[in-house]
Amino acid sequence: MQSSPMDRTLAILATLAAATVGAMVIGILTTKGSQDFFQTARSVEAYGAHLGTPLVPFGLRLNLGLDNLFMIFYGAFFTVLAARLRTMMDPYLLGIALAAMMLTVVLDCVENHHIMTMVHAIQNGLPLSPADGELQMIASQVKFHASYLAALLFSFGFLQFGRLGRTIAVVLWCYIPFGVLISVTPVEQAKALVLGRTIFFVFAFILSAVLFASQARSHARNRQ
């Protein structure tokens, strides 16, 4: 695939990823239901009480459904981005970056379906062990840290795309410390950090959509 079609594809995928997260945020604010509650180890009673809150079960299912779409969009985005950067970055670094992001996608998929399994067990009176929440918390943190490694390595590729590319790289660098701080901050005190991490990740997709749409237009003008 030539650069121009890749750039258009990247612009579309980045737009879809950002729009999906926007829809997820609206759903969370409207229903108070999200996967975040299940990413932290809690008692079985706490999970049950949370699901007993009005609109939370619907909001959680909506959130997970949108997140399943999001993982497809961002997984595809970074796969195409790796292909786009193949002549601009060391192939060894690029391979590690893509592998780390694919690990993020796999763990994200496992996380979503494990949470739905936990919800199914609670709602149907099936046995649920505290270990389910503990293992979920570990998997969630490993998922996020894999994404931090991938974001750092991919940021070196964005540096090759001028001022806007450098801005995206800085946004990705900001995403990383917010995430690392979340992993060592008590859950009740980490809400602002979680919001910051989300903002930086989404902002990176928005700027990427602008960057690659501009790249595609530039290629089109050069061919005329």
Summary of the structure (lengths in Angstrom):
residues: 224
radius of gyration: 18.7
end to end distance: 19.4
largest distance: 65.7
contacts: 712
relative contact order: 0.14
helix: 86%
strand: 0%
